Amino acid sequence: MDATAPRPQSPPLSKVALHIMLAIGPEERHGYAIMSEVDRMTGGAVRLGPGAVYTTIKRLLADGLIAESDERPDRELDDQRRRYYRLTALGRTVAAGEVRRLDALVRSTRPWLMGNER
Amino acid sequence: MGEVVGHAPSSGPATSKADGRLYRRLLRFYPGEFRARYGDEMVQLFGDQVRDASASGRRSGPATVWLRTAIDLVTSATSEHLRRDRTMAHSLAEPPSMATRALGILGIVGGLVLISAWVPNLPWTWELFNLRLVLFNAGAIAIGLAIHRRQASHSPRLSFVAAAAMILANAWYLAMVILSIGRPVFPEPDPQFRLVFFYAGMAMWLSDAVFGLVALRLGVVPRWAASALMIGSTFALLGIDRLELVTGPFAAIFVPLAQIGIALNGFAWIALGLSLFRSQRIPIDPAPGSHSAPIPQSVPTPPASLS
């Protein structure tokens, strides 16, 4: 068994949760920046609305996977009322585990799924 | 610490304030605590979307944003309500104390003796009738105390006012019943006493109805039981003879209506008493605005709530 694979009992992250965590990445982003980054990362295939973004942010905050940043950008650069979010250490670990899980899934299925395309 | 990435949305035509106002109104579909915490950010995000869509030059831009947002609102508001209910259902449950159980039993007895009037062939002497009223009022007072203890955490002031009014009115009526023991039954020679009795009855049914309404609003007890108390008490109020509805030309309507009201009232006390035997749910959802949930130190697995 692959030691890096997540434990079997680990429930996978939802698609929206994973997209939001990956969109935040190593940065600190506000809701609109997260939504725009998801749009950019997926080439417009995944477009989140305010409801999807903030209901997921709420759960990620509650589960300790992201945290609200104390820092604010310069007043001239952005609206001071915006809240910024960043990944926590746990969030990075969980996101990495999920990406590994998806990577293993892709690697295991690619040979037969893409076989005809070779 | 990562870099703060907060590019301002591209400049373009100013966001329509009407769009923002309308979207803020639509946020009412989300649970109150969620709206209080994230409402401003969501309106801001939506405004940024509309502004960028307008700046794109496409005529259909804002309309497309509205369409996507409408779908997003329906799906996310529904899921947030369902998730909230599940959180409540899986929350810590506190078993009822002995005192709460005792108050619940008293309430059930009060409800049973009230609806016992429909049991045929009971030897209804005035003594038994008065005992029935005493038990009924004592049961109502017990339920008022026990339910206030449960719903005070939801709205202390509203719960206190409703429960205090109901308890005092029932205590007043109970005192009148006790004072009437040993007095000539009919016709009551003391018109002042009858008048005070009438006011006590009015206050009792009215305060019972208001207590049911408040319980329905606060949602700590079964809503159908709170509704039954509210509706039943209102109908029962119509049966007070001094109002002359049950003796007037429309007696054929008001007499059965009042009887249904009294029966509903009795069933409501029983249901409310039974609900006190269930464990009290204590939600463990983090407080609005909280983002400091304890972080597990060892197991880096995604929480089940995200699946």
Chai-1 contact restraints between the chains, C-beta under 6 A:
chainA,res_idxA,chainB,res_idxB,connection_type,confidence,min_distance_angstrom,max_distance_angstrom,comment,restraint_id
A,S10,B,T301,contact,1.0,0.0,6.0,A-B,restraint_1
A,P11,B,A304,contact,1.0,0.0,6.0,A-B,restraint_2
A,P11,B,S307,contact,1.0,0.0,6.0,A-B,restraint_3
A,P12,B,S307,contact,1.0,0.0,6.0,A-B,restraint_4
A,L13,B,P302,contact,1.0,0.0,6.0,A-B,restraint_5
A,L13,B,L306,contact,1.0,0.0,6.0,A-B,restraint_6
A,S14,B,L306,contact,1.0,0.0,6.0,A-B,restraint_7
A,A17,B,L306,contact,1.0,0.0,6.0,A-B,restraint_8
A,P26,B,G2,contact,1.0,0.0,6.0,A-B,restraint_9
A,E27,B,G2,contact,1.0,0.0,6.0,A-B,restraint_10
A,E27,B,E3,contact,1.0,0.0,6.0,A-B,restraint_11
A,E27,B,V5,contact,1.0,0.0,6.0,A-B,restraint_12
A,E28,B,G2,contact,1.0,0.0,6.0,A-B,restraint_13
A,E28,B,V4,contact,1.0,0.0,6.0,A-B,restraint_14
A,R29,B,V5,contact,1.0,0.0,6.0,A-B,restraint_15
A,H30,B,G6,contact,1.0,0.0,6.0,A-B,restraint_16
A,G31,B,E41,contact,1.0,0.0,6.0,A-B,restraint_17
A,G31,B,L45,contact,1.0,0.0,6.0,A-B,restraint_18
A,Y32,B,L45,contact,1.0,0.0,6.0,A-B,restraint_19
A,Y32,B,D48,contact,1.0,0.0,6.0,A-B,restraint_20
A,A33,B,V5,contact,1.0,0.0,6.0,A-B,restraint_21
A,A33,B,G6,contact,1.0,0.0,6.0,A-B,restraint_22
A,G49,B,R68,contact,1.0,0.0,6.0,A-B,restraint_23
A,G49,B,T69,contact,1.0,0.0,6.0,A-B,restraint_24
A,G49,B,D72,contact,1.0,0.0,6.0,A-B,restraint_25
A,P50,B,M42,contact,1.0,0.0,6.0,A-B,restraint_26
A,P50,B,L45,contact,1.0,0.0,6.0,A-B,restraint_27
A,P50,B,F46,contact,1.0,0.0,6.0,A-B,restraint_28
A,G51,B,D72,contact,1.0,0.0,6.0,A-B,restraint_29
A,G51,B,L73,contact,1.0,0.0,6.0,A-B,restraint_30
A,G51,B,S76,contact,1.0,0.0,6.0,A-B,restraint_31
A,A52,B,D72,contact,1.0,0.0,6.0,A-B,restraint_32
A,A52,B,S76,contact,1.0,0.0,6.0,A-B,restraint_33
A,Y54,B,Y38,contact,1.0,0.0,6.0,A-B,restraint_34
A,Y54,B,M42,contact,1.0,0.0,6.0,A-B,restraint_35
A,T55,B,S76,contact,1.0,0.0,6.0,A-B,restraint_36
A,T55,B,E80,contact,1.0,0.0,6.0,A-B,restraint_37
A,R59,B,S305,contact,1.0,0.0,6.0,A-B,restraint_38
A,R59,B,L306,contact,1.0,0.0,6.0,A-B,restraint_39
A,L61,B,H291,contact,1.0,0.0,6.0,A-B,restraint_40
A,A62,B,P286,contact,1.0,0.0,6.0,A-B,restraint_41
A,A62,B,A293,contact,1.0,0.0,6.0,A-B,restraint_42
A,D63,B,P303,contact,1.0,0.0,6.0,A-B,restraint_43
A,G64,B,A293,contact,1.0,0.0,6.0,A-B,restraint_44
A,G64,B,I295,contact,1.0,0.0,6.0,A-B,restraint_45
A,A67,B,H291,contact,1.0,0.0,6.0,A-B,restraint_46
A,E68,B,H291,contact,1.0,0.0,6.0,A-B,restraint_47
A,E71,B,V4,contact,1.0,0.0,6.0,A-B,restraint_48
A,P73,B,V4,contact,1.0,0.0,6.0,A-B,restraint_49
A,P73,B,G6,contact,1.0,0.0,6.0,A-B,restraint_50
A,D78,B,G6,contact,1.0,0.0,6.0,A-B,restraint_51
A,D78,B,A8,contact,1.0,0.0,6.0,A-B,restraint_52
A,R86,B,G2,contact,1.0,0.0,6.0,A-B,restraint_53
A,L90,B,I295,contact,1.0,0.0,6.0,A-B,restraint_54
A,T93,B,P300,contact,1.0,0.0,6.0,A-B,restraint_55
A,V94,B,P300,contact,1.0,0.0,6.0,A-B,restraint_56
A,V94,B,P302,contact,1.0,0.0,6.0,A-B,restraint_57
